[in-house]
Amino acid sequence: MEKIEVIVEKFQSDDGFIFDTAEECIHYEKLNNGERKICSSCGGSGETDPYGDGRVFSSCCKCEGKGWLELVKIWK
């Protein structure tokens, strides 16, 4: 018989939600902090339907296919 040790990594956000990856946790926290917002053009999918018929989808040009937009701070 062989002993096998299994380590499972999970990531917890500041408000207690558990995520499988650090990227998911960071994305969630940035959405909650207002540093990111869901793209209004594609609704977070990253794709748009330019013809409106549901047959052809292309990468959203507003969010560049990510599904979200970063907050940009401009210093004057």
Secondary structure, 3 states (H helix, E strand, C coil): CCCCCCCCCCEECCCCCEECCHHHHHHHHHHHHCCEEECCCCCCCCEECCCCCCCCCEECCCCCCCCEEECCCCCC
